[in-house]
Amino acid sequence: MVTGCGGDIGQSIGKILKSHALFDRVIGCDMSDEHAGRFIYDECITIPACTSDKYFPVLEEIIKKHQIDLILPISEPELRFFTENKNVKGVSSKPLVIANSKAREIGFDKLRTVDFLKGSFLPFPETHVIAEMNDPKLPLILKSRKGSGSKSIFILNETDDFLFYKKKYPDFIAQELLTDDNEYTCCAFRSAKGETRIITYRRKLVDSYSGFGVVVNDPLIDLLLLKIADKLDLIGSINIQLRKSYKGPCVFEINPRFSSTVNFRHMMGFQDVIWSVEDILGFKLSDYSKVTAGRKFYKGFHEYIN
């Protein structure tokens, strides 16, 4: 069962699971029924928000009716909910296919992410809670400490901007603006036995999505990703975003979940969804050959009618 099946990541994961022989039937769940997931999953079911008292009873009913074996929570609100409530053993004792709790607790808090990088002696952007700043070095990037998405991100170029947003969003964090034009999105998968697999794309964003990307092999980035996976005691798959700077490759976000490039990776042979399932079931991981540098992905669109 995949929750949050209507979003772009949920639809991508549905395509992955439906194309793999390991899965007999894949059920999708979402708060809405107005999405294209219905054309991908064997069945899509509307469920309440994770904060509702009805959330777990509805999931229990679906699990029993459809004989669910595994649960993949995809939406960030649900992942945060499971993290904050320590409910990591799953519903009805069914395994949750998610990154380990340490990775989630650090990754879902941007200030803790910076503290983690600093404490691990890894490059990090200078970061402070904006309410604690009096003499800022502009420009800065302002973002919610625990939020996600581009709607809660602002670039502060002028002192007036800084003062306005300091008053409006005192709990937000202000971060050194890394000015390199190239942004990199990376995936690190690590099994319960410590086998680590990584991939890096230099990407271009289109309306907050990864619209284009090219695989790069950079020894400094590779070493950084391996160190992060090790320091997080990672089990599962996470997304790491970075830019190059005068400090070297500098991470500005760790997203402890599958990312929007998950199906591109899968199509290239980096099959972290499948490996995550194999690992949690105790299976031997499928073989992997490193993806050749220079391979490219392009984000397209697929229309459905009913």
Buried (B, 14 or more C-beta within 10 A) or exposed (E): BBBBBBBBBBBBBBBBBEEBEEBEBBBBBBBEEEBBBBEBBBBBBEBBEBEEEEBBEBBBEBBEEBEBBBBBBBBBBBBBBBBEEEEEEBBEEBBBBBBBBBBBBBBBBBBBBBBBBEEEEBBBBEBBBBBEBEEBEEBBBBBBBBEBEEEBBBEBEEEEBBEEBBEEBEEBBBBBBBEEEEBBBBBBBBBEEEEBBBBBBBBBBEEEBBBBBBBBBBEEBBEBBBBBBBBBEBBBBBBBBBBBBEEEBBBBBBBBBBBBBBBBBBBBBBBBBBBBBBBBEEEEBEEBEEBEEEBEBEBEEEEEEE
